[in-house]
C-alpha cells in the first residue's frame, strides 16, 4: 500500500508553481483510510494561488469525508516546510489536536508534529456559543 508520504511526493510533481518555483505536495488520510492528495496551484494574480494542503482538503470533502486522521506535506527545502497559518486553521477544522502531521523534504528530512502543536489556542466552534 502506498504510504501517505509517497502520495504527497507523487502529487508534488504535478504542482503548478511557475512563479515561486516551489512545489509542495500534501496528502491526508480520511477516516475511511482513503488518501487524498493536493498540490499548490499558483496564479498570475498571486493572492489567488492555493496551497497544497487546501487542495488535499478539497479532495477529501468532495469525496464525502469530513474527518482526517493523518497529514503529510513535502517540499524541496533545506528544512521540512511547516503549513502556513491559514492551512493550520484549515487542517484543524477536520482533524484532532493529536492528529499527526509529517513534514518532509525531498532529501529525506522528516519532522513529526501534531495539529494541536501547529495551532495552539485555535479558534474553534466553542468560541461561538453566543453566536445564535
Ligand atoms: N505552499 C504550500 O502549498 N503549502 C505550504 O505549507 C507552504 C507554502 C505554497 C504556496 C505557494 O504556491 C508556494 O508554496 C510558495 O509560498
Backbone and ligand atoms as CSV (ligand in chain L), in Angstrom:
chain,resi,resn,atom,element,x,y,z
A,1,UNK,N,N,0.847,-1.202,0.000
A,1,UNK,CA,C,0.000,0.000,0.000
A,1,UNK,C,C,0.881,1.249,0.000
A,2,UNK,N,N,0.464,2.246,-0.763
A,2,UNK,CA,C,1.254,3.480,-0.851
A,2,UNK,C,C,1.190,4.241,0.469
A,3,UNK,N,N,2.348,4.717,0.958
A,3,UNK,CA,C,2.341,5.492,2.206
A,3,UNK,C,C,1.833,6.909,1.921
A,4,UNK,N,N,1.443,7.558,3.012
A,4,UNK,CA,C,0.935,8.925,2.879
A,4,UNK,C,C,2.015,9.842,2.292
A,5,UNK,N,N,3.241,9.630,2.745
A,5,UNK,CA,C,4.347,10.462,2.263
A,5,UNK,C,C,4.644,10.206,0.783
A,6,UNK,N,N,4.559,8.945,0.371
A,6,UNK,CA,C,4.747,8.628,-1.055
A,6,UNK,C,C,3.682,9.343,-1.890
A,7,UNK,N,N,2.459,9.364,-1.378
A,7,UNK,CA,C,1.359,10.020,-2.103
A,7,UNK,C,C,1.621,11.526,-2.214
A,8,UNK,N,N,2.141,12.117,-1.118
A,8,UNK,CA,C,2.437,13.557,-1.137
A,8,UNK,C,C,3.567,13.847,-2.127
A,9,UNK,N,N,4.562,12.976,-2.124
A,9,UNK,CA,C,5.699,13.151,-3.041
A,9,UNK,C,C,5.242,13.023,-4.493
A,10,UNK,N,N,4.367,12.082,-4.730
A,10,UNK,CA,C,3.862,11.825,-6.075
A,10,UNK,C,C,3.079,13.032,-6.610
A,11,UNK,N,N,2.171,13.570,-5.801
A,11,UNK,CA,C,1.340,14.685,-6.276
A,11,UNK,C,C,2.157,15.979,-6.361
A,12,UNK,N,N,3.210,16.077,-5.575
A,12,UNK,CA,C,4.074,17.270,-5.625
A,12,UNK,C,C,4.613,17.509,-7.038
A,13,UNK,N,N,4.873,16.424,-7.736
A,13,UNK,CA,C,5.412,16.546,-9.107
A,13,UNK,C,C,4.457,17.335,-10.009
A,14,UNK,N,N,3.179,17.296,-9.677
A,14,UNK,CA,C,2.191,17.959,-10.532
A,14,UNK,C,C,1.819,19.356,-10.039
A,15,UNK,N,N,2.518,19.851,-9.028
A,15,UNK,CA,C,2.232,21.204,-8.539
A,15,UNK,C,C,2.384,22.209,-9.681
A,16,UNK,N,N,1.550,23.243,-9.645
A,16,UNK,CA,C,1.638,24.324,-10.643
A,16,UNK,C,C,2.217,25.526,-9.914
A,17,UNK,N,N,3.534,25.703,-10.031
A,17,UNK,CA,C,4.212,26.755,-9.262
A,17,UNK,C,C,5.218,27.511,-10.137
A,18,UNK,N,N,4.725,28.072,-11.267
A,18,UNK,CA,C,5.655,28.742,-12.176
A,18,UNK,C,C,6.219,30.045,-11.611
A,19,UNK,N,N,5.586,30.604,-10.586
A,19,UNK,CA,C,6.033,31.906,-10.063
A,19,UNK,C,C,7.021,31.728,-8.925
A,20,UNK,N,N,6.679,30.926,-7.932
A,20,UNK,CA,C,7.611,30.700,-6.821
A,20,UNK,C,C,8.624,29.609,-7.151
A,21,UNK,N,N,8.291,28.739,-8.088
A,21,UNK,CA,C,9.104,27.544,-8.402
A,21,UNK,C,C,9.238,26.631,-7.186
A,22,UNK,N,N,8.332,26.774,-6.245
A,22,UNK,CA,C,8.392,25.993,-5.014
A,22,UNK,C,C,7.209,25.036,-5.000
A,23,UNK,N,N,7.503,23.799,-5.371
A,23,UNK,CA,C,6.425,22.794,-5.469
A,23,UNK,C,C,6.195,22.130,-4.120
A,24,UNK,N,N,4.934,22.041,-3.740
A,24,UNK,CA,C,4.557,21.419,-2.470
A,24,UNK,C,C,3.522,20.328,-2.746
A,25,UNK,N,N,3.660,19.208,-2.058
A,25,UNK,CA,C,2.676,18.130,-2.147
A,25,UNK,C,C,2.125,17.834,-0.768
A,26,UNK,N,N,0.839,17.575,-0.685
A,26,UNK,CA,C,0.214,17.225,0.595
A,26,UNK,C,C,-0.676,16.011,0.387
A,27,UNK,N,N,-0.713,15.155,1.388
A,27,UNK,CA,C,-1.632,14.015,1.357
A,27,UNK,C,C,-2.256,13.884,2.734
A,28,UNK,N,N,-3.544,13.597,2.753
A,28,UNK,CA,C,-4.218,13.395,4.031
A,28,UNK,C,C,-4.961,12.072,3.989
A,29,UNK,N,N,-5.026,11.432,5.145
A,29,UNK,CA,C,-5.763,10.175,5.239
A,29,UNK,C,C,-7.120,10.471,5.868
A,30,UNK,N,N,-8.168,10.056,5.209
A,30,UNK,CA,C,-9.506,10.220,5.766
A,30,UNK,C,C,-9.798,9.086,6.735
A,31,UNK,N,N,-10.856,9.246,7.505
A,31,UNK,CA,C,-11.239,8.210,8.482
A,31,UNK,C,C,-11.461,6.845,7.833
A,32,UNK,N,N,-11.879,6.846,6.574
A,32,UNK,CA,C,-12.130,5.586,5.857
A,32,UNK,C,C,-10.838,4.871,5.511
A,33,UNK,N,N,-9.701,5.592,5.615
A,33,UNK,CA,C,-8.417,5.019,5.212
A,33,UNK,C,C,-7.979,5.522,3.844
A,34,UNK,N,N,-8.896,6.145,3.118
A,34,UNK,CA,C,-8.557,6.649,1.783
A,34,UNK,C,C,-7.562,7.809,1.881
A,35,UNK,N,N,-6.742,7.940,0.847
A,35,UNK,CA,C,-5.753,9.022,0.793
A,35,UNK,C,C,-6.232,10.079,-0.202
A,36,UNK,N,N,-6.129,11.345,0.209
A,36,UNK,CA,C,-6.493,12.466,-0.664
A,36,UNK,C,C,-5.263,13.332,-0.861
A,37,UNK,N,N,-5.048,13.736,-2.121
A,37,UNK,CA,C,-3.828,14.459,-2.466
A,37,UNK,C,C,-4.131,15.894,-2.877
A,38,UNK,N,N,-3.137,16.756,-2.688
A,38,UNK,CA,C,-3.266,18.122,-3.175
A,38,UNK,C,C,-1.892,18.710,-3.429
A,39,UNK,N,N,-1.813,19.641,-4.377
A,39,UNK,CA,C,-0.554,20.339,-4.650
A,39,UNK,C,C,-0.868,21.830,-4.740
A,40,UNK,N,N,0.167,22.648,-4.607
A,40,UNK,CA,C,-0.104,24.081,-4.718
A,40,UNK,C,C,-0.393,24.448,-6.175
A,41,UNK,N,N,-1.320,25.395,-6.318
A,41,UNK,CA,C,-1.765,25.850,-7.644
A,41,UNK,C,C,-1.665,27.368,-7.651
A,42,UNK,N,N,-0.625,27.885,-8.293
A,42,UNK,CA,C,-0.412,29.335,-8.276
A,42,UNK,C,C,-1.184,30.019,-9.402
A,43,UNK,N,N,-1.187,31.348,-9.322
A,43,UNK,CA,C,-1.901,32.140,-10.325
A,43,UNK,C,C,-1.103,33.410,-10.587
A,44,UNK,N,N,-1.220,33.924,-11.792
A,44,UNK,CA,C,-0.505,35.166,-12.128
A,44,UNK,C,C,-0.977,36.307,-11.223
A,45,UNK,N,N,-2.228,36.251,-10.762
A,45,UNK,CA,C,-2.689,37.169,-9.708
A,45,UNK,C,C,-2.317,36.460,-8.396
A,46,UNK,N,N,-1.152,36.743,-7.896
A,46,UNK,CA,C,-0.529,35.928,-6.841
A,46,UNK,C,C,-1.429,35.517,-5.671
A,47,UNK,N,N,-2.251,36.437,-5.119
A,47,UNK,CA,C,-3.049,36.018,-3.954
A,47,UNK,C,C,-4.088,34.943,-4.271
A,48,UNK,N,N,-4.334,34.712,-5.539
A,48,UNK,CA,C,-5.320,33.684,-5.915
A,48,UNK,C,C,-4.751,32.272,-5.866
A,49,UNK,N,N,-3.461,32.151,-5.632
A,49,UNK,CA,C,-2.864,30.821,-5.548
A,49,UNK,C,C,-3.375,30.059,-4.339
A,50,UNK,N,N,-3.352,28.731,-4.425
A,50,UNK,CA,C,-3.811,27.922,-3.293
A,50,UNK,C,C,-2.708,26.947,-2.873
A,51,UNK,N,N,-2.715,26.621,-1.594
A,51,UNK,CA,C,-1.701,25.737,-1.021
A,51,UNK,C,C,-2.051,24.268,-1.250
A,52,UNK,N,N,-1.028,23.443,-1.150
A,52,UNK,CA,C,-1.190,22.004,-1.328
A,52,UNK,C,C,-2.177,21.420,-0.313
A,53,UNK,N,N,-2.087,21.877,0.923
A,53,UNK,CA,C,-2.955,21.339,1.980
A,53,UNK,C,C,-4.420,21.624,1.657
A,54,UNK,N,N,-4.683,22.837,1.156
A,54,UNK,CA,C,-6.067,23.225,0.827
A,54,UNK,C,C,-6.610,22.325,-0.277
A,55,UNK,N,N,-5.758,21.991,-1.250
A,55,UNK,CA,C,-6.188,21.117,-2.335
A,55,UNK,C,C,-6.539,19.724,-1.836
A,56,UNK,N,N,-5.724,19.214,-0.915
A,56,UNK,CA,C,-5.980,17.872,-0.375
A,56,UNK,C,C,-7.288,17.864,0.418
A,57,UNK,N,N,-7.519,18.917,1.175
A,57,UNK,CA,C,-8.762,19.007,1.956
A,57,UNK,C,C,-9.968,19.073,1.008
A,58,UNK,N,N,-9.866,19.859,-0.044
A,58,UNK,CA,C,-10.976,19.936,-1.020
A,58,UNK,C,C,-11.291,18.571,-1.600
A,59,UNK,N,N,-10.236,17.825,-1.892
A,59,UNK,CA,C,-10.419,16.497,-2.475
A,59,UNK,C,C,-11.139,15.568,-1.492
A,60,UNK,N,N,-10.768,15.656,-0.207
A,60,UNK,CA,C,-11.416,14.820,0.811
A,60,UNK,C,C,-12.900,15.183,0.945
A,61,UNK,N,N,-13.182,16.474,1.001
A,61,UNK,CA,C,-14.577,16.907,1.163
A,61,UNK,C,C,-15.401,16.518,-0.064
A,62,UNK,N,N,-14.801,16.664,-1.231
A,62,UNK,CA,C,-15.522,16.311,-2.464
A,62,UNK,C,C,-15.848,14.825,-2.510
A,63,UNK,N,N,-15.023,14.014,-1.842
A,63,UNK,CA,C,-15.258,12.566,-1.812
A,63,UNK,C,C,-16.265,12.178,-0.734
A,64,UNK,N,N,-16.685,13.146,0.086
A,64,UNK,CA,C,-17.717,12.866,1.083
A,64,UNK,C,C,-17.209,12.573,2.475
A,65,UNK,N,N,-15.910,12.825,2.727
A,65,UNK,CA,C,-15.363,12.594,4.077
A,65,UNK,C,C,-15.106,13.936,4.739
A,66,UNK,N,N,-15.268,13.972,6.070
A,66,UNK,CA,C,-15.069,15.238,6.780
A,66,UNK,C,C,-14.082,15.122,7.944
A,67,UNK,N,N,-13.499,13.940,8.172
A,67,UNK,CA,C,-12.509,13.814,9.247
A,67,UNK,C,C,-11.219,13.253,8.691
A,68,UNK,N,N,-10.103,13.860,9.090
A,68,UNK,CA,C,-8.802,13.352,8.651
A,68,UNK,C,C,-8.044,12.793,9.853
A,69,UNK,N,N,-7.213,11.774,9.606
A,69,UNK,CA,C,-6.512,11.105,10.703
A,69,UNK,C,C,-5.002,11.265,10.633
A,70,UNK,N,N,-4.481,11.737,9.515
A,70,UNK,CA,C,-3.037,11.937,9.378
A,70,UNK,C,C,-2.764,12.836,8.181
A,71,UNK,N,N,-1.658,13.581,8.265
A,71,UNK,CA,C,-1.314,14.540,7.204
A,71,UNK,C,C,0.171,14.384,6.867
A,72,UNK,N,N,0.518,14.511,5.590
A,72,UNK,CA,C,1.925,14.553,5.185
A,72,UNK,C,C,2.106,15.700,4.186
A,73,UNK,N,N,3.182,16.464,4.372
A,73,UNK,CA,C,3.482,17.593,3.479
A,73,UNK,C,C,4.948,17.481,3.080
A,74,UNK,N,N,5.232,17.660,1.791
A,74,UNK,CA,C,6.623,17.539,1.342
A,74,UNK,C,C,6.970,18.637,0.345
A,75,UNK,N,N,8.218,19.122,0.452
A,75,UNK,CA,C,8.715,20.141,-0.469
A,75,UNK,C,C,10.225,19.985,-0.594
A,76,UNK,N,N,10.787,20.606,-1.623
A,76,UNK,CA,C,12.236,20.604,-1.818
A,76,UNK,C,C,12.784,21.816,-1.087
A,77,UNK,N,N,13.152,21.608,0.157
A,77,UNK,CA,C,13.502,22.710,1.040
A,77,UNK,C,C,14.631,22.251,1.961
A,78,UNK,N,N,15.467,23.172,2.469
A,78,UNK,CA,C,16.546,22.752,3.369
A,78,UNK,C,C,16.008,22.110,4.645
A,79,UNK,N,N,14.837,22.560,5.070
A,79,UNK,CA,C,14.202,22.014,6.277
A,79,UNK,C,C,12.745,21.709,5.983
A,80,UNK,N,N,12.169,20.741,6.713
A,80,UNK,CA,C,10.744,20.436,6.492
A,80,UNK,C,C,9.882,21.697,6.565
A,81,UNK,N,N,8.962,21.812,5.604
A,81,UNK,CA,C,8.167,23.036,5.472
A,81,UNK,C,C,6.905,22.959,6.331
A,82,UNK,N,N,6.743,23.896,7.245
A,82,UNK,CA,C,5.525,23.911,8.051
A,82,UNK,C,C,4.367,24.530,7.275
A,83,UNK,N,N,3.156,24.023,7.461
A,83,UNK,CA,C,1.997,24.629,6.796
A,83,UNK,C,C,1.852,26.103,7.189
A,84,UNK,N,N,1.367,26.920,6.272
A,84,UNK,CA,C,1.162,28.338,6.568
A,84,UNK,C,C,0.041,28.477,7.608
A,85,UNK,N,N,-0.110,29.661,8.155
A,85,UNK,CA,C,-1.117,29.890,9.192
A,85,UNK,C,C,-2.523,29.511,8.759
A,86,UNK,N,N,-2.861,29.909,7.534
A,86,UNK,CA,C,-4.205,29.604,7.036
A,86,UNK,C,C,-4.430,28.105,6.925
A,87,UNK,N,N,-3.420,27.393,6.475
A,87,UNK,CA,C,-3.580,25.934,6.322
A,87,UNK,C,C,-3.638,25.246,7.676
A,88,UNK,N,N,-2.985,25.799,8.683
A,88,UNK,CA,C,-3.100,25.222,10.029
A,88,UNK,C,C,-4.562,25.272,10.491
A,89,UNK,N,N,-5.195,26.410,10.259
A,89,UNK,CA,C,-6.603,26.539,10.645
A,89,UNK,C,C,-7.474,25.588,9.810
A,90,UNK,N,N,-7.159,25.448,8.543
A,90,UNK,CA,C,-7.943,24.546,7.675
A,90,UNK,C,C,-7.790,23.103,8.129
A,91,UNK,N,N,-6.576,22.697,8.474
A,91,UNK,CA,C,-6.356,21.323,8.937
A,91,UNK,C,C,-7.071,21.092,10.264
A,92,UNK,N,N,-7.025,22.111,11.144
A,92,UNK,CA,C,-7.654,21.989,12.467
A,92,UNK,C,C,-9.159,21.773,12.360
A,93,UNK,N,N,-9.761,22.282,11.287
A,93,UNK,CA,C,-11.206,22.122,11.097
A,93,UNK,C,C,-11.605,20.648,10.978
A,94,UNK,N,N,-10.716,19.847,10.418
A,94,UNK,CA,C,-11.080,18.464,10.073
A,94,UNK,C,C,-10.293,17.401,10.823
A,95,UNK,N,N,-9.302,17.822,11.625
A,95,UNK,CA,C,-8.505,16.868,12.384
A,95,UNK,C,C,-8.598,17.150,13.870
A,96,UNK,N,N,-7.993,16.269,14.676
A,96,UNK,CA,C,-7.983,16.433,16.129
A,96,UNK,C,C,-6.664,17.074,16.567
A,97,UNK,N,N,-6.625,17.504,17.831
A,97,UNK,CA,C,-5.397,18.124,18.334
A,97,UNK,C,C,-4.206,17.186,18.229
A,98,UNK,N,N,-4.462,15.873,18.432
A,98,UNK,CA,C,-3.344,14.917,18.402
A,98,UNK,C,C,-3.138,14.268,17.024
A,99,UNK,N,N,-3.805,14.775,16.007
A,99,UNK,CA,C,-3.595,14.245,14.654
A,99,UNK,C,C,-2.163,14.512,14.210
A,100,UNK,N,N,-1.483,13.467,13.772
A,100,UNK,CA,C,-0.071,13.589,13.387
A,100,UNK,C,C,0.072,14.257,12.022
A,101,UNK,N,N,1.030,15.209,11.963
A,101,UNK,CA,C,1.375,15.881,10.710
A,101,UNK,C,C,2.859,15.608,10.445
A,102,UNK,N,N,3.146,14.927,9.339
A,102,UNK,CA,C,4.537,14.644,8.977
A,102,UNK,C,C,4.986,15.695,7.963
A,103,UNK,N,N,6.064,16.388,8.304
A,103,UNK,CA,C,6.633,17.390,7.409
A,103,UNK,C,C,7.926,16.803,6.865
A,104,UNK,N,N,8.128,16.886,5.554
A,104,UNK,CA,C,9.270,16.206,4.956
A,104,UNK,C,C,9.917,17.035,3.864
A,105,UNK,N,N,11.183,16.726,3.603
A,105,UNK,CA,C,11.866,17.318,2.456
A,105,UNK,C,C,12.157,16.209,1.451
A,106,UNK,N,N,12.378,16.617,0.213
A,106,UNK,CA,C,12.672,15.629,-0.830
A,106,UNK,C,C,14.031,14.975,-0.591
A,107,UNK,N,N,14.863,15.563,0.281
A,107,UNK,CA,C,16.168,14.973,0.622
A,107,UNK,C,C,16.070,13.941,1.739
A,108,UNK,N,N,14.885,13.765,2.308
A,108,UNK,CA,C,14.725,12.722,3.315
A,108,UNK,C,C,14.605,13.206,4.749
A,109,UNK,N,N,14.673,14.529,4.974
A,109,UNK,CA,C,14.476,15.029,6.348
A,109,UNK,C,C,13.008,14.870,6.730
A,110,UNK,N,N,12.776,14.569,7.996
A,110,UNK,CA,C,11.404,14.365,8.484
A,110,UNK,C,C,11.226,15.079,9.808
A,111,UNK,N,N,10.030,15.627,9.996
A,111,UNK,CA,C,9.680,16.242,11.274
A,111,UNK,C,C,8.242,15.846,11.554
A,112,UNK,N,N,8.015,15.286,12.754
A,112,UNK,CA,C,6.656,14.866,13.081
A,112,UNK,C,C,6.089,15.806,14.134
A,113,UNK,N,N,4.913,16.333,13.874
A,113,UNK,CA,C,4.265,17.229,14.823
A,113,UNK,C,C,2.770,16.880,14.849
A,114,UNK,N,N,1.971,17.723,15.489
A,114,UNK,CA,C,0.522,17.469,15.524
A,114,UNK,C,C,-0.218,18.757,15.172
A,115,UNK,N,N,-1.474,18.602,14.833
A,115,UNK,CA,C,-2.298,19.775,14.522
A,115,UNK,C,C,-2.363,20.701,15.738
A,116,UNK,N,N,-2.460,20.128,16.942
A,116,UNK,CA,C,-2.530,20.943,18.154
A,116,UNK,C,C,-1.259,21.754,18.382
A,117,UNK,N,N,-0.097,21.133,18.119
A,117,UNK,CA,C,1.161,21.849,18.310
A,117,UNK,C,C,1.353,22.924,17.244
A,118,UNK,N,N,0.794,22.680,16.054
A,118,UNK,CA,C,0.936,23.674,14.983
A,118,UNK,C,C,0.036,24.888,15.211
A,119,UNK,N,N,-1.058,24.684,15.955
A,119,UNK,CA,C,-2.003,25.794,16.138
A,119,UNK,C,C,-2.550,25.825,17.555
A,120,UNK,N,N,-1.690,26.165,18.524
A,120,UNK,CA,C,-2.188,26.239,19.903
A,120,UNK,C,C,-3.181,27.392,20.050
A,121,UNK,N,N,-4.151,27.204,20.917
A,121,UNK,CA,C,-5.118,28.280,21.193
A,121,UNK,C,C,-5.998,28.600,20.020
A,122,UNK,N,N,-6.275,27.570,19.212
A,122,UNK,CA,C,-7.001,27.844,17.970
A,122,UNK,C,C,-8.440,28.310,18.215
A,123,UNK,N,N,-8.922,29.045,17.241
A,123,UNK,CA,C,-10.321,29.459,17.213
A,123,UNK,C,C,-11.153,28.244,16.839
A,124,UNK,N,N,-12.113,27.888,17.659
A,124,UNK,CA,C,-12.976,26.756,17.308
A,124,UNK,C,C,-14.437,27.068,17.638
A,125,UNK,N,N,-15.308,26.100,17.372
A,125,UNK,CA,C,-16.750,26.330,17.497
A,125,UNK,C,C,-17.144,26.713,18.928
A,126,UNK,N,N,-16.354,26.274,19.910
A,126,UNK,CA,C,-16.641,26.604,21.297
A,126,UNK,C,C,-16.616,28.087,21.591
A,127,UNK,N,N,-15.937,28.854,20.739
A,127,UNK,CA,C,-15.892,30.301,20.914
A,127,UNK,C,C,-17.145,30.992,20.416
A,128,UNK,N,N,-18.014,30.251,19.780
A,128,UNK,CA,C,-19.184,30.882,19.147
A,128,UNK,C,C,-20.487,30.516,19.826
A,129,UNK,N,N,-20.431,30.179,21.125
A,129,UNK,CA,C,-21.650,29.713,21.798
A,129,UNK,C,C,-22.725,30.796,21.863
A,130,UNK,N,N,-22.346,32.058,21.737
A,130,UNK,CA,C,-23.350,33.136,21.782
A,130,UNK,C,C,-23.732,33.624,20.389
A,131,UNK,N,N,-23.302,32.891,19.370
A,131,UNK,CA,C,-23.489,33.387,18.002
A,131,UNK,C,C,-24.933,33.345,17.528
A,132,UNK,N,N,-25.800,32.515,18.157
A,132,UNK,CA,C,-27.167,32.440,17.649
A,132,UNK,C,C,-27.976,33.607,18.204
L,1,LIG,N1,N,2.840,26.465,-0.014
L,1,LIG,C1,C,2.048,25.362,0.147
L,1,LIG,O1,O,1.429,24.879,-0.809
L,1,LIG,N2,N,1.991,24.810,1.376
L,1,LIG,C2,C,2.732,25.190,2.450
L,1,LIG,O2,O,2.631,24.569,3.511
L,1,LIG,C3,C,3.649,26.340,2.330
L,1,LIG,C4,C,3.547,27.104,1.065
L,1,LIG,C5,C,2.964,27.037,-1.382
L,1,LIG,C6,C,2.201,28.298,-1.630
L,1,LIG,C7,C,2.990,28.892,-2.784
L,1,LIG,O3,O,2.495,28.332,-4.001
L,1,LIG,C8,C,4.400,28.397,-2.584
L,1,LIG,O4,O,4.314,27.323,-1.650
L,1,LIG,C9,C,5.334,29.455,-2.046
L,1,LIG,O5,O,4.813,30.059,-0.912
